[in-house]
Amino acid sequence: MGAETPAKNRGMAILPQTQASLQPFSDPALPRTAVPTRLPSLRHIGPNWYASVMGTAIVASAGAALPVDVPGLRTACTLVWALSAVLLLAVIAARAGHWIHHRDQARAHLLDPAVAPFYGCLSMALMAVGGATLTVGVDVVGARAALAVDVVLFAAGTAVGLAAAVVVPYLMVVRHRPAPGTASPVWLLPLVAPMVSASQGALLVPHLGAGQAREALLLACYAMFGLSLLATLVVLPVVFSRLVHHGPLPLALTPTLFLVLGPLGQSTTAVNQLADVAPGAVAAPYASAFGAFAVLYGVPVVGFALLWLALAAAMVVRAARNGMGFAMTWWAFTFPVGTCVTGAAGLARHTGLDALTWLAVALYVVLVVAWAAAGTRTVRGVLSGALTAAPVPPRPATARTR
């Protein structure tokens, strides 16, 4: 998509357009120490790298969720799941090295409003791999091992996600203080993590014994669904207002518009998956109500998701024509679109409509193409060293681009 940016710009992290992102990552309260010399390639591995894990795992999960039988698809999804598991271990190791050897930079990332929201990606990466393990990896590791892996990753991811949903907004209020007109779709990342917990928790509900434990997990998932949905409804108007009043995002950040699809597709996925397991967890009247709610909520939200998809795609085409090249922002094309695939597949399952089945298939094709493009460019950037170099912040946009 578009001409490739110069090498010095290809290492740019996925940064929202905030005042803090226009300066090198630093905080006046932190001691100014010399840059560590050990493992310098890890210094700029931020939490946004977990997006590559999420984007890979969702290819496996979404493929398994498709309501069609495609020869060889299950095998391909299994291979992608294995790749996502390896990526998760690699990124966790790199991030651990980042914290050990570049603690000053790690603390600066946490206190930077352009980077802190990406801590929600850690939560989603853990749960995305865990869910894919239970749905696809089970063919390789067996049912007991797959369940154990998913339980551990779900518990860790949910804890991290709930913490991020509180800590990141808290830091934005008391430390970050972003300037007016700097809202970004990236702000949604820590808020959508509990929604991922809601959908992934549905996979574990049938594995609990009937009674209080099963019902408690089901209702806890609905509580996290509500937490994430209401928080998204607070932030999304601010993001759209920023676009209307301050113009398009900088070219490299334009793909982040696809992040809005995340809470839309994931919430639709959550209500459908929770409706699937509700009959064995709550009494019949409530189970039927949850099934009806899945359709009554999911269809309008998918409609809005398609509207936003068209708007975001138009903005990306515009940015590509203006010279947008590759950046890590391209991973925003993957996981959010994948959640729309699983959401549409869930609605197709509950309504029996062929139109929703083919919508899920079409979105999955888009997902696979986007994943292949982002993955290829990422591998190339890692091998060349461009993606591990210091990020070049975007120039401030003080007026609408022509």
C-alpha positions as CSV (number, residue, x, y, z in Angstrom):
1,M,0.0,0.0,0.0
2,G,1.7,3.2,-1.2
3,A,5.3,3.9,-1.5
4,E,7.5,2.7,1.3
5,T,8.7,5.3,3.8
6,P,12.4,6.0,4.2
7,A,14.2,3.6,6.5
8,K,14.5,6.1,9.3
9,N,10.7,6.3,9.4
10,R,9.8,2.7,9.1
11,G,10.6,2.0,12.8
12,M,7.8,4.3,13.9
13,A,5.7,2.9,16.7
14,I,1.9,3.1,16.6
15,L,1.6,6.6,18.2
16,P,-1.4,8.8,18.6
17,Q,-1.1,12.4,17.7
18,T,-0.5,13.9,21.1
19,Q,1.9,16.5,22.4
20,A,3.9,13.8,24.2
21,S,4.3,11.9,20.9
22,L,5.9,14.8,19.3
23,Q,8.9,14.6,21.6
24,P,11.4,11.8,22.4
25,F,10.0,9.4,25.1
26,S,11.0,11.0,28.3
27,D,9.6,12.3,31.6
28,P,10.9,15.2,33.6
29,A,10.4,13.4,36.8
30,L,12.7,10.6,35.7
31,P,16.4,10.7,36.4
32,R,18.4,11.5,33.3
33,T,20.7,8.5,33.0
34,A,23.0,7.3,30.2
35,V,21.3,5.1,27.7
36,P,22.1,1.5,28.5
37,T,24.4,-0.2,26.1
38,R,23.4,-3.8,26.7
39,L,21.0,-5.2,24.1
40,P,20.4,-1.9,22.4
41,S,18.1,-3.6,19.8
42,L,15.5,-4.0,22.6
43,R,15.4,-0.4,23.7
44,H,12.6,0.5,21.4
45,I,10.5,-2.7,21.6
46,G,7.4,-1.2,23.1
47,P,4.1,-2.8,24.2
48,N,2.7,-2.2,20.7
49,W,4.6,-5.2,19.5
50,Y,2.0,-7.4,21.1
51,A,-0.3,-6.3,18.3
52,S,1.6,-8.7,16.0
53,V,0.7,-11.6,18.3
54,M,-2.9,-10.6,18.5
55,G,-3.1,-10.1,14.7
56,T,-1.7,-13.6,14.1
57,A,-3.7,-15.5,16.7
58,I,-7.0,-14.0,15.4
59,V,-6.3,-15.4,11.9
60,A,-6.4,-18.9,13.5
61,S,-9.4,-18.3,15.7
62,A,-11.5,-16.5,13.0
63,G,-10.7,-19.2,10.5
64,A,-11.9,-21.9,12.9
65,A,-15.1,-19.8,13.6
66,L,-16.1,-19.5,9.9
67,P,-19.5,-21.3,9.3
68,V,-18.2,-22.9,6.1
69,D,-16.2,-26.0,5.4
70,V,-13.0,-25.2,3.4
71,P,-10.6,-28.0,2.8
72,G,-7.2,-27.4,4.4
73,L,-8.4,-24.4,6.4
74,R,-8.2,-26.2,9.8
75,T,-4.7,-27.3,9.1
76,A,-3.7,-23.8,8.0
77,C,-5.2,-22.3,11.1
78,T,-3.3,-24.8,13.3
79,L,0.0,-23.7,11.7
80,V,-0.9,-20.0,12.3
81,W,-1.8,-20.8,15.9
82,A,1.6,-22.4,16.4
83,L,3.2,-19.3,14.9
84,S,1.2,-17.0,17.3
85,A,2.4,-19.0,20.3
86,V,6.0,-18.7,19.2
87,L,5.5,-15.0,18.6
88,L,4.0,-14.5,22.1
89,L,7.0,-16.1,23.7
90,A,9.4,-14.1,21.6
91,V,7.7,-10.8,22.3
92,I,7.4,-11.5,26.0
93,A,11.1,-12.3,26.1
94,A,11.9,-9.1,24.2
95,R,9.8,-7.1,26.5
96,A,11.3,-8.7,29.6
97,G,14.8,-7.7,28.2
98,H,13.5,-4.2,27.6
99,W,12.4,-3.8,31.2
100,I,15.6,-5.4,32.5
101,H,18.2,-3.5,30.4
102,H,16.3,-0.3,29.5
103,R,14.2,0.4,32.6
104,D,14.4,4.2,32.0
105,Q,12.8,3.8,28.6
106,A,10.2,1.4,29.9
107,R,9.2,3.8,32.6
108,A,9.1,6.6,30.1
109,H,6.8,4.5,27.8
110,L,4.4,4.0,30.7
111,L,4.3,7.7,31.4
112,D,3.8,8.7,27.8
113,P,0.2,9.0,26.6
114,A,1.3,7.9,23.1
115,V,2.5,4.5,24.4
116,A,0.8,3.7,27.6
117,P,-2.5,2.6,26.0
118,F,-0.7,-0.3,24.3
119,Y,-0.3,-2.1,27.6
120,G,-3.8,-3.3,26.8
121,C,-2.3,-5.2,24.0
122,L,-0.5,-7.5,26.4
123,S,-3.8,-8.6,27.8
124,M,-5.3,-9.2,24.4
125,A,-2.3,-11.1,23.1
126,L,-2.4,-13.5,26.1
127,M,-6.1,-14.2,25.7
128,A,-6.0,-14.4,21.9
129,V,-3.3,-17.1,22.0
130,G,-5.1,-18.9,24.8
131,G,-8.4,-18.9,23.0
132,A,-6.8,-20.1,19.8
133,T,-5.1,-22.9,21.8
134,L,-8.5,-24.1,23.0
135,T,-10.2,-23.9,19.6
136,V,-7.4,-24.8,17.2
137,G,-4.3,-25.9,19.2
138,V,-6.4,-28.6,20.9
139,D,-5.7,-30.7,17.7
140,V,-2.0,-30.7,18.5
141,V,-1.6,-30.6,22.3
142,G,-4.8,-32.4,23.4
143,A,-7.9,-31.3,25.3
144,R,-6.4,-31.2,28.8
145,A,-3.3,-29.3,27.9
146,A,-5.2,-26.8,25.7
147,L,-7.7,-26.2,28.5
148,A,-4.8,-25.7,31.0
149,V,-3.0,-23.2,28.7
150,D,-6.2,-21.3,28.1
151,V,-7.1,-21.0,31.8
152,V,-3.6,-19.7,32.6
153,L,-3.6,-17.2,29.8
154,F,-7.2,-16.1,30.4
155,A,-6.6,-15.5,34.1
156,A,-3.3,-13.5,33.4
157,G,-4.8,-11.6,30.5
158,T,-7.9,-10.7,32.3
159,A,-6.0,-9.4,35.4
160,V,-3.7,-7.4,33.1
161,G,-6.6,-6.1,31.1
162,L,-8.7,-4.9,34.1
163,A,-5.6,-3.3,35.6
164,A,-4.9,-1.5,32.3
165,A,-8.5,-0.4,32.0
166,V,-8.1,1.5,35.3
167,V,-4.4,2.5,35.4
168,V,-4.1,3.9,31.9
169,P,-7.1,6.3,32.2
170,Y,-5.9,7.2,35.7
171,L,-2.5,8.2,34.3
172,M,-4.1,10.1,31.5
173,V,-6.0,12.2,34.0
174,V,-3.3,12.8,36.6
175,R,0.0,12.5,34.6
176,H,-0.4,12.5,30.9
177,R,-2.9,15.4,30.5
178,P,-3.2,15.2,26.7
179,A,-4.0,18.4,24.9
180,P,-7.4,19.1,23.5
181,G,-7.9,17.7,20.0
182,T,-5.3,15.0,20.4
183,A,-7.7,12.0,21.0
184,S,-6.7,8.9,19.1
185,P,-8.3,5.5,18.4
186,V,-5.4,4.1,20.4
187,W,-7.1,5.3,23.5
188,L,-9.6,2.4,23.0
189,L,-6.9,-0.3,23.5
190,P,-7.0,-0.6,27.3
191,L,-10.8,-0.4,27.2
192,V,-11.4,-3.2,24.8
193,A,-9.3,-5.7,26.7
194,P,-12.1,-6.6,29.1
195,M,-14.4,-7.2,26.1
196,V,-11.9,-9.8,24.9
197,S,-12.1,-11.3,28.4
198,A,-15.9,-11.5,28.0
199,S,-15.7,-13.4,24.7
200,Q,-12.8,-15.7,25.7
201,G,-14.4,-16.4,29.1
202,A,-17.4,-17.8,27.2
203,L,-15.1,-20.6,26.0
204,L,-14.4,-21.7,29.6
205,V,-18.0,-21.6,30.9
206,P,-18.9,-25.1,29.8
207,H,-15.7,-26.5,31.4
208,L,-17.0,-25.5,34.9
209,G,-19.3,-27.6,36.9
210,A,-23.0,-26.8,36.8
211,G,-24.0,-24.4,39.5
212,Q,-22.7,-21.2,41.1
213,A,-19.2,-21.3,39.5
214,R,-20.5,-21.6,35.9
215,E,-23.2,-18.9,36.4
216,A,-20.7,-16.6,38.1
217,L,-18.3,-16.8,35.2
218,L,-21.0,-16.2,32.7
219,L,-22.3,-13.1,34.5
220,A,-18.7,-11.9,35.2
221,C,-18.2,-12.0,31.4
222,Y,-21.4,-9.9,30.9
223,A,-20.1,-7.5,33.5
224,M,-16.8,-7.1,31.6
225,F,-18.9,-6.7,28.4
226,G,-20.7,-3.8,30.0
227,L,-17.6,-2.3,31.4
228,S,-15.9,-2.2,28.0
229,L,-18.9,-1.2,26.0
230,L,-19.8,1.8,28.2
231,A,-16.2,3.0,28.4
232,T,-16.0,2.8,24.6
233,L,-19.2,4.8,24.2
234,V,-17.4,7.5,26.3
235,V,-14.2,7.6,24.2
236,L,-15.5,7.0,20.7
237,P,-17.3,10.4,20.4
238,V,-14.2,12.1,21.5
239,V,-12.2,10.4,18.8
240,F,-14.7,11.2,16.1
241,S,-14.8,14.8,17.3
242,R,-11.0,15.0,16.9
243,L,-11.3,13.9,13.3
244,V,-14.1,16.3,12.4
245,H,-12.5,19.3,14.0
246,H,-8.8,18.7,13.4
247,G,-8.7,16.8,10.2
248,P,-7.2,13.4,9.2
249,L,-4.6,11.7,11.3
250,P,-0.9,11.8,10.2
251,L,-0.3,9.4,7.4
252,A,1.5,6.7,9.4
253,L,-1.2,6.8,12.0
254,T,-4.2,6.5,9.6
255,P,-4.4,2.7,10.0
256,T,-5.2,3.1,13.7
257,L,-8.7,4.1,12.6
258,F,-9.3,0.4,12.2
259,L,-8.9,0.0,15.9
260,V,-12.5,1.3,16.4
261,L,-13.7,-2.0,14.8
262,G,-12.2,-3.8,17.8
263,P,-14.8,-3.1,20.4
264,L,-17.6,-3.3,17.8
265,G,-16.6,-6.7,16.5
266,Q,-15.5,-8.1,19.8
267,S,-18.7,-7.1,21.6
268,T,-20.7,-8.8,18.9
269,T,-18.5,-11.9,19.2
270,A,-18.9,-11.8,23.0
271,V,-22.7,-11.6,23.1
272,N,-23.0,-14.5,20.6
273,Q,-20.5,-16.7,22.3
274,L,-22.1,-16.0,25.7
275,A,-25.5,-16.8,24.3
276,D,-24.1,-20.2,23.1
277,V,-23.2,-21.2,26.6
278,A,-26.0,-19.5,28.6
279,P,-28.4,-22.5,28.5
280,G,-26.2,-24.6,30.7
281,A,-25.4,-21.7,33.1
282,V,-28.6,-19.9,33.9
283,A,-32.3,-20.6,34.0
284,A,-34.3,-21.0,30.7
285,P,-35.9,-17.5,30.7
286,Y,-32.6,-15.8,31.0
287,A,-30.9,-18.1,28.5
288,S,-33.5,-17.3,25.9
289,A,-33.2,-13.6,26.6
290,F,-29.4,-13.8,26.2
291,G,-29.9,-15.5,22.8
292,A,-32.3,-12.8,21.7
293,F,-30.0,-10.1,22.9
294,A,-27.2,-11.5,20.9
295,V,-29.1,-10.9,17.6
296,L,-30.8,-7.7,18.7
297,Y,-27.5,-6.1,19.7
298,G,-25.2,-7.7,17.2
299,V,-27.0,-6.9,14.0
300,P,-27.1,-3.1,14.5
301,V,-23.5,-3.0,15.8
302,V,-22.2,-5.0,12.7
303,G,-24.0,-2.4,10.6
304,F,-22.2,0.4,12.3
305,A,-18.9,-1.6,12.0
306,L,-19.4,-1.8,8.3
307,L,-20.0,1.9,8.1
308,W,-16.8,2.6,10.1
309,L,-14.9,0.1,8.0
310,A,-15.9,1.9,4.8
311,L,-14.8,5.3,6.4
312,A,-11.5,4.0,7.7
313,A,-10.8,2.2,4.3
314,A,-11.4,5.5,2.5
315,M,-9.1,7.3,4.8
316,V,-6.4,4.7,4.3
317,V,-6.7,4.9,0.5
318,R,-6.4,8.7,0.8
319,A,-3.3,8.3,3.0
320,A,-1.8,5.8,0.6
321,R,-2.2,8.2,-2.3
322,N,-0.4,10.8,-0.2
323,G,2.6,8.6,0.4
324,M,1.7,6.5,3.4
325,G,4.3,3.7,3.7
326,F,4.7,0.8,6.1
327,A,4.8,1.2,9.9
328,M,3.8,-1.0,12.8
329,T,0.4,0.7,12.5
330,W,-0.5,-1.8,9.8
331,W,-1.2,-4.4,12.5
332,A,-4.3,-2.4,13.2
333,F,-5.7,-3.9,10.0
334,T,-5.7,-7.4,11.6
335,F,-7.1,-8.0,15.0
336,P,-10.0,-5.5,14.7
337,V,-11.1,-7.0,11.4
338,G,-10.7,-10.5,12.9
339,T,-13.2,-9.6,15.6
340,C,-15.7,-8.6,13.0
341,V,-15.2,-12.0,11.3
342,T,-16.0,-13.8,14.5
343,G,-18.9,-11.5,15.2
344,A,-20.5,-12.0,11.8
345,A,-19.9,-15.7,12.1
346,G,-21.7,-15.8,15.5
347,L,-24.7,-13.9,14.0
348,A,-24.8,-16.3,11.1
349,R,-24.8,-19.2,13.5
350,H,-27.8,-17.7,15.5
351,T,-29.8,-16.4,12.5
352,G,-29.0,-18.9,9.8
353,L,-28.7,-16.2,7.3
354,D,-26.4,-16.9,4.3
355,A,-25.7,-13.2,3.9
356,L,-24.0,-13.1,7.3
357,T,-22.0,-16.3,6.4
358,W,-20.6,-14.7,3.3
359,L,-20.0,-11.4,5.1
360,A,-17.8,-13.4,7.6
361,V,-16.0,-15.1,4.7
362,A,-15.4,-11.8,2.9
363,L,-14.0,-10.2,6.0
364,Y,-11.8,-13.2,6.6
365,V,-10.2,-12.8,3.2
366,V,-9.5,-9.1,4.0
367,L,-8.0,-10.3,7.3
368,V,-5.7,-12.8,5.7
369,V,-4.5,-10.3,3.1
370,A,-3.8,-7.7,5.7
371,W,-2.0,-10.2,8.0
372,A,0.2,-11.3,5.2
373,A,1.1,-7.8,4.2
374,A,1.8,-6.6,7.8
375,G,3.7,-9.8,8.6
376,T,5.9,-9.7,5.5
377,R,6.8,-6.1,6.1
378,T,7.4,-6.6,9.8
379,V,9.8,-9.5,9.1
380,R,11.6,-7.4,6.5
381,G,11.8,-4.5,9.0
382,V,13.2,-6.7,11.8
383,L,15.8,-8.2,9.6
384,S,16.9,-4.8,8.3
385,G,16.9,-3.3,11.8
386,A,14.5,-0.5,10.8
387,L,11.8,-1.6,13.2
388,T,14.1,-1.8,16.2
389,A,15.6,1.7,15.6
390,A,14.5,4.7,17.5
391,P,11.0,5.8,16.4
392,V,10.6,9.1,14.5
393,P,7.6,10.9,16.0
394,P,5.0,12.2,13.5
395,R,5.0,15.9,12.7
396,P,2.2,17.9,14.3
397,A,-0.8,18.5,12.0
398,T,-1.8,22.1,12.6
399,A,-4.1,22.3,9.6
400,R,-6.0,19.9,7.3
401,T,-3.9,18.3,4.6
402,R,-4.9,19.0,1.1
